[in-house]
Amino acid sequence: MKKTFAIKPLCLVYYLSLALLIPAKSSAQWKLVWGDEFNKNGLPDSSRWGYDTGGHGWGNNELQYYTKSRKENARVENGKLIVEAHREQFEGKEYTSARLVTRNIATWSSGKIEVSAKLPSGLGTWPAIWMLANTNPLKWPDDGEIDIMEHVGYDQGTVHASVHTKKYNHIIGTQKTNKVSVKDCSETFHRYQLEWDNDSITIGIDDNYYYSFKNEKTGYEVWPFSNNCYLLLNLAVGGNWGGQKGIATDIWPRKMEVEYVRVYQKK
C-alpha cells in the first residue's frame, strides 16, 4: 500500500492548498551532482563527510557530546547511514551522538537536496537535516540557516521546516517556519526535500512542498542564502527545544537512519 501523510483533518485543506501553491520543479530540470548512497559498511565516507565535535551545548543547551569517527554514534550498515545517540558517560556528558557535515567538502548556493530518512522517536530526541553557510567565521543568524527537517520527540509525528536570518529568527520572535503531520515518520522512510535559488526556498516531503520563503530583495539581513552552504545531519539530545518536556532516560539508544543523500543542480 502506498504510504501517505497522516494529516490532521483540520489542517488538510490548508496543507493541500500549500502543496498546490508550491509545486515541485519537474525532475527533468535536475542533474545529480553529489550524493551518498551509503553502500559501504563502516565509518561514513571521509571524502564526503566531516564531523562537528564537542559537548558545549551548541547554543541550545543540548546534553550530548558529538563524537568523531566512532561507530557507536555514526556508521554505515546494510545500505544505511546510522546516526545514533547513546546514554553513556563521555567527556563529562551523559549522552553521545554524532553531527555529520559537508563543510569545506561539498557546498552549494542553489539547487535541490533530497534526503531519505527515518526519524527516531522518544522524549528528548531532536534529529535534524539542515544547512549553514560555509563562511569563516560563521556569524549566526546573519549568515543564514535552512532547516529542511526538524522533529522533537515530545511532539511525535510533527515535522518542521524553517529558515533563520538576521531579520527572521526565533531569538527575536520573527522566525519563518511551518510544520506538517507525518504520523509514520519513525516507522517509514520519507524524502525530505529542499529546492532553492536566488528568489525562493521551498521545503517539502515526498514531493509535497509545504513551506516557502521568498527573497524580499531588501538585503543580506533577510536573504543571506546566496552564500555557499553545507549540509548537516545530526541527532541532538534535549536542548532548549528538544528537551522542553523532559528527557526519557530509559529509551536509549535512539537512531536516525538515512537511505541516501542526493544533491541536484538545474540542467
C-alpha atoms as a printed R data frame, in Angstrom:
    type eleno elety resid chain resno      x      y       z
1   ATOM     1    CA   MET     A     1  0.000  0.000   0.000
2   ATOM     2    CA   LYS     A     2  1.316  3.417  -0.898
3   ATOM     3    CA   LYS     A     3  2.345  5.422   2.145
4   ATOM     4    CA   THR     A     4  0.626  8.758   2.659
5   ATOM     5    CA   PHE     A     5  0.857 11.534   5.225
6   ATOM     6    CA   ALA     A     6 -1.333 11.223   8.282
7   ATOM     7    CA   ILE     A     7 -2.611 14.803   8.232
8   ATOM     8    CA   LYS     A     8 -4.941 16.103  10.892
9   ATOM     9    CA   PRO     A     9 -8.376 16.835   9.397
10  ATOM    10    CA   LEU     A    10 -8.332 20.479  10.480
11  ATOM    11    CA   CYS     A    11 -5.157 21.166   8.538
12  ATOM    12    CA   LEU     A    12 -5.945 19.049   5.459
13  ATOM    13    CA   VAL     A    13 -7.321 21.850   3.282
14  ATOM    14    CA   TYR     A    14 -4.506 24.165   4.360
15  ATOM    15    CA   TYR     A    15 -1.895 21.527   3.596
16  ATOM    16    CA   LEU     A    16 -3.296 20.735   0.167
17  ATOM    17    CA   SER     A    17 -3.541 24.418  -0.720
18  ATOM    18    CA   LEU     A    18  0.115 24.856   0.164
19  ATOM    19    CA   ALA     A    19  1.061 21.860  -1.942
20  ATOM    20    CA   LEU     A    20 -0.745 23.402  -4.891
21  ATOM    21    CA   LEU     A    21  0.802 26.826  -4.346
22  ATOM    22    CA   ILE     A    22  4.340 25.459  -4.060
23  ATOM    23    CA   PRO     A    23  4.748 22.943  -6.888
24  ATOM    24    CA   ALA     A    24  7.917 20.909  -7.166
25  ATOM    25    CA   LYS     A    25 10.031 21.527 -10.237
26  ATOM    26    CA   SER     A    26  9.947 18.789 -12.841
27  ATOM    27    CA   SER     A    27 12.567 16.097 -12.320
28  ATOM    28    CA   ALA     A    28 13.680 16.722 -15.894
29  ATOM    29    CA   GLN     A    29 15.139 20.051 -14.752
30  ATOM    30    CA   TRP     A    30 17.626 18.461 -12.340
31  ATOM    31    CA   LYS     A    31 21.013 16.800 -12.720
32  ATOM    32    CA   LEU     A    32 22.563 14.779  -9.896
33  ATOM    33    CA   VAL     A    33 25.873 16.427  -8.894
34  ATOM    34    CA   TRP     A    34 26.703 14.946  -5.466
35  ATOM    35    CA   GLY     A    35 25.438 12.325  -3.084
36  ATOM    36    CA   ASP     A    36 25.998  9.326  -0.882
37  ATOM    37    CA   GLU     A    37 24.132  6.038  -1.268
38  ATOM    38    CA   PHE     A    38 25.803  4.505   1.835
39  ATOM    39    CA   ASN     A    39 26.806  1.303   0.098
40  ATOM    40    CA   LYS     A    40 29.969  0.530   2.090
41  ATOM    41    CA   ASN     A    41 29.754 -0.631   5.694
42  ATOM    42    CA   GLY     A    42 31.905  1.061   8.307
43  ATOM    43    CA   LEU     A    43 32.543  4.677   9.188
44  ATOM    44    CA   PRO     A    44 30.964  7.364   6.975
45  ATOM    45    CA   ASP     A    45 32.972  8.172   3.849
46  ATOM    46    CA   SER     A    46 35.582 10.753   4.911
47  ATOM    47    CA   SER     A    47 35.735 12.130   1.363
48  ATOM    48    CA   ARG     A    48 32.094 13.203   1.748
49  ATOM    49    CA   TRP     A    49 31.589 13.800   5.481
50  ATOM    50    CA   GLY     A    50 33.357 15.529   8.325
51  ATOM    51    CA   TYR     A    51 32.295 15.897  11.956
52  ATOM    52    CA   ASP     A    52 31.418 18.634  14.384
53  ATOM    53    CA   THR     A    53 32.627 17.506  17.802
54  ATOM    54    CA   GLY     A    54 32.192 18.631  21.393
55  ATOM    55    CA   GLY     A    55 29.773 18.936  24.261
56  ATOM    56    CA   HIS     A    56 29.369 22.653  24.878
57  ATOM    57    CA   GLY     A    57 25.618 22.704  24.239
58  ATOM    58    CA   TRP     A    58 25.778 24.006  20.670
59  ATOM    59    CA   GLY     A    59 23.923 27.208  21.507
60  ATOM    60    CA   ASN     A    60 20.829 25.262  22.575
61  ATOM    61    CA   ASN     A    61 21.855 23.716  25.912
62  ATOM    62    CA   GLU     A    62 21.938 20.284  24.272
63  ATOM    63    CA   LEU     A    63 23.120 17.421  26.503
64  ATOM    64    CA   GLN     A    64 25.085 15.227  24.088
65  ATOM    65    CA   TYR     A    65 28.773 15.096  23.246
66  ATOM    66    CA   TYR     A    66 29.232 14.874  19.482
67  ATOM    67    CA   THR     A    67 31.987 12.366  18.737
68  ATOM    68    CA   LYS     A    68 34.234 11.796  15.723
69  ATOM    69    CA   SER     A    69 34.892  8.551  13.853
70  ATOM    70    CA   ARG     A    70 33.107  6.473  16.479
71  ATOM    71    CA   LYS     A    71 30.927  3.680  15.093
72  ATOM    72    CA   GLU     A    72 28.638  3.704  18.109
73  ATOM    73    CA   ASN     A    73 27.452  7.154  17.018
74  ATOM    74    CA   ALA     A    74 27.861  7.215  13.216
75  ATOM    75    CA   ARG     A    75 28.266  4.244  10.901
76  ATOM    76    CA   VAL     A    76 27.090  2.761   7.631
77  ATOM    77    CA   GLU     A    77 25.452 -0.646   7.779
78  ATOM    78    CA   ASN     A    78 23.147 -2.555   5.451
79  ATOM    79    CA   GLY     A    79 22.927  0.327   2.993
80  ATOM    80    CA   LYS     A    80 22.011  2.985   5.527
81  ATOM    81    CA   LEU     A    81 23.755  5.704   7.496
82  ATOM    82    CA   ILE     A    82 23.027  5.342  11.205
83  ATOM    83    CA   VAL     A    83 23.323  8.425  13.413
84  ATOM    84    CA   GLU     A    84 22.817  7.094  16.936
85  ATOM    85    CA   ALA     A    85 22.587  8.709  20.362
86  ATOM    86    CA   HIS     A    86 23.562  6.743  23.474
87  ATOM    87    CA   ARG     A    87 23.134  7.390  27.160
88  ATOM    88    CA   GLU     A    88 26.688  6.955  28.449
89  ATOM    89    CA   GLN     A    89 29.325  8.935  30.310
90  ATOM    90    CA   PHE     A    90 31.673 10.561  27.826
91  ATOM    91    CA   GLU     A    91 33.914 13.622  28.260
92  ATOM    92    CA   GLY     A    92 31.798 14.833  31.169
93  ATOM    93    CA   LYS     A    93 28.483 14.394  29.341
94  ATOM    94    CA   GLU     A    94 25.708 11.857  29.926
95  ATOM    95    CA   TYR     A    95 24.938 11.297  26.234
96  ATOM    96    CA   THR     A    96 26.859 10.836  22.989
97  ATOM    97    CA   SER     A    97 25.765 11.317  19.395
98  ATOM    98    CA   ALA     A    98 27.094 12.496  16.015
99  ATOM    99    CA   ARG     A    99 26.832 15.562  13.814
100 ATOM   100    CA   LEU     A   100 27.976 14.926  10.241
101 ATOM   101    CA   VAL     A   101 28.815 17.891   7.996
102 ATOM   102    CA   THR     A   102 29.939 18.573   4.440
103 ATOM   103    CA   ARG     A   103 31.635 21.845   5.446
104 ATOM   104    CA   ASN     A   104 34.665 22.583   3.245
105 ATOM   105    CA   ILE     A   105 33.974 19.342   1.359
106 ATOM   106    CA   ALA     A   106 30.807 19.992  -0.649
107 ATOM   107    CA   THR     A   107 28.849 23.259  -0.664
108 ATOM   108    CA   TRP     A   108 26.109 24.763  -2.814
109 ATOM   109    CA   SER     A   109 24.423 28.137  -3.309
110 ATOM   110    CA   SER     A   110 21.321 26.772  -5.050
111 ATOM   111    CA   GLY     A   111 19.801 23.519  -6.216
112 ATOM   112    CA   LYS     A   112 17.791 20.632  -4.795
113 ATOM   113    CA   ILE     A   113 18.665 18.440  -1.844
114 ATOM   114    CA   GLU     A   114 16.830 15.210  -1.066
115 ATOM   115    CA   VAL     A   115 17.464 13.052   1.997
116 ATOM   116    CA   SER     A   116 15.595  9.800   2.558
117 ATOM   117    CA   ALA     A   117 15.403  9.273   6.309
118 ATOM   118    CA   LYS     A   118 13.562  7.504   9.110
119 ATOM   119    CA   LEU     A   119 13.423  9.526  12.311
120 ATOM   120    CA   PRO     A   120 13.851  8.451  15.928
121 ATOM   121    CA   SER     A   121 11.015  8.595  18.422
122 ATOM   122    CA   GLY     A   122 11.268  9.203  22.141
123 ATOM   123    CA   LEU     A   123 11.117 12.057  24.619
124 ATOM   124    CA   GLY     A   124 14.278 14.137  24.326
125 ATOM   125    CA   THR     A   125 15.251 13.216  20.756
126 ATOM   126    CA   TRP     A   126 15.890 16.059  18.293
127 ATOM   127    CA   PRO     A   127 17.045 14.950  14.821
128 ATOM   128    CA   ALA     A   128 17.734 17.487  12.104
129 ATOM   129    CA   ILE     A   129 18.612 17.762   8.410
130 ATOM   130    CA   TRP     A   130 19.772 21.309   7.744
131 ATOM   131    CA   MET     A   131 22.220 23.752   6.171
132 ATOM   132    CA   LEU     A   132 24.575 26.505   7.297
133 ATOM   133    CA   ALA     A   133 26.711 28.994   5.376
134 ATOM   134    CA   ASN     A   134 30.263 27.878   4.660
135 ATOM   135    CA   THR     A   135 31.608 31.216   5.924
136 ATOM   136    CA   ASN     A   136 34.639 31.546   8.196
137 ATOM   137    CA   PRO     A   137 33.891 32.574  10.807
138 ATOM   138    CA   LEU     A   138 30.195 31.768  10.699
139 ATOM   139    CA   LYS     A   139 28.047 34.565  12.100
140 ATOM   140    CA   TRP     A   140 24.664 33.244  13.220
141 ATOM   141    CA   PRO     A   141 21.938 34.046  12.326
142 ATOM   142    CA   ASP     A   142 23.281 36.709   9.957
143 ATOM   143    CA   ASP     A   143 24.808 34.203   7.515
144 ATOM   144    CA   GLY     A   144 21.646 32.110   7.367
145 ATOM   145    CA   GLU     A   145 20.335 28.687   8.333
146 ATOM   146    CA   ILE     A   146 17.960 26.422   6.393
147 ATOM   147    CA   ASP     A   147 16.174 23.704   8.368
148 ATOM   148    CA   ILE     A   148 14.983 21.069   5.904
149 ATOM   149    CA   MET     A   149 13.672 18.779   8.651
150 ATOM   150    CA   GLU     A   150 13.433 19.001  12.422
151 ATOM   151    CA   HIS     A   151 11.462 16.733  14.731
152 ATOM   152    CA   VAL     A   152 11.228 16.778  18.525
153 ATOM   153    CA   GLY     A   153 10.254 13.643  20.396
154 ATOM   154    CA   TYR     A   154  7.668 15.249  22.650
155 ATOM   155    CA   ASP     A   155  5.636 16.182  19.544
156 ATOM   156    CA   GLN     A   156  5.844 12.831  17.777
157 ATOM   157    CA   GLY     A   157  4.897 12.875  14.105
158 ATOM   158    CA   THR     A   158  5.209 16.622  13.524
159 ATOM   159    CA   VAL     A   159  7.936 17.713  11.107
160 ATOM   160    CA   HIS     A   160  9.147 21.318  10.921
161 ATOM   161    CA   ALA     A   161 10.811 23.444   8.222
162 ATOM   162    CA   SER     A   162 12.340 26.873   8.921
163 ATOM   163    CA   VAL     A   163 14.877 29.490   7.942
164 ATOM   164    CA   HIS     A   164 16.892 31.775  10.197
165 ATOM   165    CA   THR     A   165 18.335 35.131   9.156
166 ATOM   166    CA   LYS     A   166 19.301 38.323  10.989
167 ATOM   167    CA   LYS     A   167 15.783 39.724  10.440
168 ATOM   168    CA   TYR     A   168 13.864 36.460  10.816
169 ATOM   169    CA   ASN     A   169 14.879 34.160  13.682
170 ATOM   170    CA   HIS     A   170 13.399 32.628  16.822
171 ATOM   171    CA   ILE     A   171 15.591 34.639  19.204
172 ATOM   172    CA   ILE     A   172 13.685 37.813  18.335
173 ATOM   173    CA   GLY     A   173 10.379 36.034  17.690
174 ATOM   174    CA   THR     A   174 10.291 36.543  13.926
175 ATOM   175    CA   GLN     A   175 11.195 33.044  12.725
176 ATOM   176    CA   LYS     A   176  9.665 31.933   9.429
177 ATOM   177    CA   THR     A   177  8.526 28.341   9.882
178 ATOM   178    CA   ASN     A   178  5.835 25.788   9.111
179 ATOM   179    CA   LYS     A   179  5.034 22.232  10.131
180 ATOM   180    CA   VAL     A   180  3.178 19.200   8.874
181 ATOM   181    CA   SER     A   181  1.933 15.984  10.457
182 ATOM   182    CA   VAL     A   182  3.763 12.824   9.280
183 ATOM   183    CA   LYS     A   183  2.462 10.181  11.642
184 ATOM   184    CA   ASP     A   184  4.709  7.367  10.435
185 ATOM   185    CA   CYS     A   185  7.969  9.349  10.282
186 ATOM   186    CA   SER     A   186  9.580  6.959  12.788
187 ATOM   187    CA   GLU     A   187  8.359  3.804  11.040
188 ATOM   188    CA   THR     A   188  8.826  4.683   7.367
189 ATOM   189    CA   PHE     A   189 11.466  6.410   5.249
190 ATOM   190    CA   HIS     A   190 10.357  9.725   3.782
191 ATOM   191    CA   ARG     A   191 12.114 12.022   1.320
192 ATOM   192    CA   TYR     A   192 12.904 15.375   2.934
193 ATOM   193    CA   GLN     A   193 13.456 17.933   0.192
194 ATOM   194    CA   LEU     A   194 14.785 21.434  -0.337
195 ATOM   195    CA   GLU     A   195 14.706 23.463  -3.546
196 ATOM   196    CA   TRP     A   196 16.283 26.895  -3.642
197 ATOM   197    CA   ASP     A   197 17.612 29.580  -5.936
198 ATOM   198    CA   ASN     A   198 18.169 33.303  -5.550
199 ATOM   199    CA   ASP     A   199 14.431 34.002  -5.474
200 ATOM   200    CA   SER     A   200 12.971 31.474  -3.058
201 ATOM   201    CA   ILE     A   201 13.397 28.491  -0.774
202 ATOM   202    CA   THR     A   202 10.811 25.689  -0.770
203 ATOM   203    CA   ILE     A   203 10.805 22.671   1.510
204 ATOM   204    CA   GLY     A   204  8.708 19.535   1.288
205 ATOM   205    CA   ILE     A   205  8.302 15.844   1.998
206 ATOM   206    CA   ASP     A   206  7.772 13.213  -0.703
207 ATOM   207    CA   ASP     A   207  7.194 15.929  -3.350
208 ATOM   208    CA   ASN     A   208  4.582 17.714  -1.204
209 ATOM   209    CA   TYR     A   209  6.022 21.191  -0.663
210 ATOM   210    CA   TYR     A   210  4.518 22.853   2.393
211 ATOM   211    CA   TYR     A   211  6.964 25.667   3.204
212 ATOM   212    CA   SER     A   212  8.177 28.664   1.201
213 ATOM   213    CA   PHE     A   213 10.422 31.622   1.955
214 ATOM   214    CA   LYS     A   214 10.785 34.389  -0.634
215 ATOM   215    CA   ASN     A   215 13.710 36.711  -1.286
216 ATOM   216    CA   GLU     A   216 12.347 40.142  -0.414
217 ATOM   217    CA   LYS     A   217 15.243 41.805  -2.288
218 ATOM   218    CA   THR     A   218 15.925 44.038   0.719
219 ATOM   219    CA   GLY     A   219 19.453 42.950   1.564
220 ATOM   220    CA   TYR     A   220 21.621 40.465   3.413
221 ATOM   221    CA   GLU     A   221 19.752 40.647   6.717
222 ATOM   222    CA   VAL     A   222 16.799 38.982   5.000
223 ATOM   223    CA   TRP     A   223 18.481 36.914   2.280
224 ATOM   224    CA   PRO     A   224 21.957 35.526   3.029
225 ATOM   225    CA   PHE     A   225 21.187 32.390   1.032
226 ATOM   226    CA   SER     A   226 23.430 33.211  -1.896
227 ATOM   227    CA   ASN     A   227 26.252 32.009   0.344
228 ATOM   228    CA   ASN     A   228 27.682 28.591  -0.351
229 ATOM   229    CA   CYS     A   229 26.024 26.342   2.215
230 ATOM   230    CA   TYR     A   230 26.899 22.936   3.601
231 ATOM   231    CA   LEU     A   231 24.696 20.096   4.793
232 ATOM   232    CA   LEU     A   232 24.388 18.794   8.370
233 ATOM   233    CA   LEU     A   233 22.851 15.550   9.653
234 ATOM   234    CA   ASN     A   234 22.623 15.211  13.424
235 ATOM   235    CA   LEU     A   235 20.729 13.805  16.363
236 ATOM   236    CA   ALA     A   236 20.691 16.034  19.435
237 ATOM   237    CA   VAL     A   237 19.550 15.096  22.934
238 ATOM   238    CA   GLY     A   238 17.442 17.550  24.907
239 ATOM   239    CA   GLY     A   239 18.172 21.227  24.462
240 ATOM   240    CA   ASN     A   240 16.034 24.334  24.606
241 ATOM   241    CA   TRP     A   241 13.525 22.852  22.180
242 ATOM   242    CA   GLY     A   242 14.117 19.102  22.197
243 ATOM   243    CA   GLY     A   243 14.140 18.960  25.995
244 ATOM   244    CA   GLN     A   244 11.214 21.281  26.692
245 ATOM   245    CA   LYS     A   245  9.114 18.465  28.165
246 ATOM   246    CA   GLY     A   246 11.936 16.437  29.648
247 ATOM   247    CA   ILE     A   247 14.140 13.559  28.514
248 ATOM   248    CA   ALA     A   248 13.283  9.902  28.938
249 ATOM   249    CA   THR     A   249 16.225  8.082  30.475
250 ATOM   250    CA   ASP     A   250 15.161  4.534  29.600
251 ATOM   251    CA   ILE     A   251 14.792  4.689  25.802
252 ATOM   252    CA   TRP     A   252 18.405  4.845  24.614
253 ATOM   253    CA   PRO     A   253 19.983  4.241  22.190
254 ATOM   254    CA   ARG     A   254 17.922  6.048  19.573
255 ATOM   255    CA   LYS     A   255 18.881  6.469  15.923
256 ATOM   256    CA   MET     A   256 18.157  8.362  12.733
257 ATOM   257    CA   GLU     A   257 18.538  6.200   9.630
258 ATOM   258    CA   VAL     A   258 19.391  7.686   6.229
259 ATOM   259    CA   GLU     A   259 18.997  5.717   2.992
260 ATOM   260    CA   TYR     A   260 20.647  8.297   0.767
261 ATOM   261    CA   VAL     A   261 21.591 11.937   0.307
262 ATOM   262    CA   ARG     A   262 21.299 13.403  -3.213
263 ATOM   263    CA   VAL     A   263 22.109 16.896  -4.413
264 ATOM   264    CA   TYR     A   264 20.944 18.196  -7.788
265 ATOM   265    CA   GLN     A   265 21.594 21.279  -9.860
266 ATOM   266    CA   LYS     A   266 19.468 22.657 -12.658
267 ATOM   267    CA   LYS     A   267 20.413 21.342 -16.085
